[in-house]
Amino acid sequence: MPRLEVFEQDHLQMAYGIFMLTAKNPVVRKLKRIAKPNIHGHKTWSSSFLIMDYLQENRLKKNRRVLELGCGWGPAAVYCASQQKAKVTGLDLDENVFPYLEVMAAANDCKVKPLQASFGDMKGKQLADFDVVIGADICFWDALVDDLFKLFKRAKRAGVKKIILADPGRSTFDELCEKCEKAWPAAYTHEFWYALEPKRFEGRLLILDFD
Ligand SMILES: C[S@@+](CC[C@H](N)C(=O)[O-])C[C@H]1O[C@@H](n2cnc3c(N)ncnc32)[C@H](O)[C@@H]1O
């Protein structure tokens, strides 16, 4: 059972078996005084629910080593740790997101290892430690298209088996999809997907299956 007693239950949202802190949660209000995320990591983003919904139907094997890129508060990371029994690392360039990641994990009685790094920092040697790479709403600037595509190339070479990216449907995400389809036509899938928890949300999934 999640350790809910330390959190204000009125300001928790539930989706796909995990609890998420809302902006009005007293713990979040306190954290905001000390940690101010500044690259859009100031809340949980809905694309994460697409990954959760996809994984409900396409479960990870037990003990998969998962890296969430641009984890922010880490809803997808926490879901993988709590509901898919994965060993999860949450990577973000902005160290101010990690206190939120920590309380989200604590609210769900699981652990996510924080890793402060940029997409460009992740070399093959580090990527070799992971089976699956996920990311939700992380391809929102032009420069990120190339950063992520290059990271995917290194990840494939390092033996990462699967990459799952979710997005509301930005043009930068389309660009990334085009590059991936051209580079790895056999591994590439693009899906229109929707999540029904905590409410209906439509978006896209990019899946690269290198296995
Ligand atoms: C829109 S938020 C999404 C957060 C989280 N994935 C979610 O769905 O709630 C984008 C996240 O990517 C991180 N980010 C942006 N550029 C990055 C980079 N080059 N390397 C690592 N993280 C980055 C930001 O700090 C932020 O936490």
The ligand as a Gaussian input file, in Angstrom:
#p B3LYP/6-31G(d) Opt

LIG

0 1
 C        7.645000      19.017000     -20.410000
 S        8.630000      18.417000     -19.109000
 C        8.085000      16.730000     -18.998000
 C        8.371000      16.135000     -17.658000
 C        7.872000      14.678000     -17.448000
 N        8.401000      13.811000     -18.475000
 C        6.360000      14.585000     -17.405000
 O        5.780000      13.998000     -18.339000
 O        5.760000      15.073000     -16.457000
 C       10.235000      18.250000     -19.890000
 C       11.362000      17.794000     -18.958000
 O       12.545000      17.561000     -19.742000
 C       13.675000      18.110000     -19.071000
 N       14.673000      18.438000     -20.101000
 C       14.581000      19.390000     -21.062000
 N       15.667000      19.400000     -21.847000
 C       16.483000      18.414000     -21.368000
 C       17.775000      17.909000     -21.760000
 N       18.433000      18.426000     -22.804000
 N       18.325000      16.900000     -21.065000
 C       17.642000      16.358000     -19.984000
 N       16.426000      16.794000     -19.572000
 C       15.843000      17.798000     -20.250000
 C       13.112000      19.331000     -18.337000
 O       13.918000      19.730000     -17.264000
 C       11.731000      18.829000     -17.913000
 O       11.755000      18.238000     -16.635000

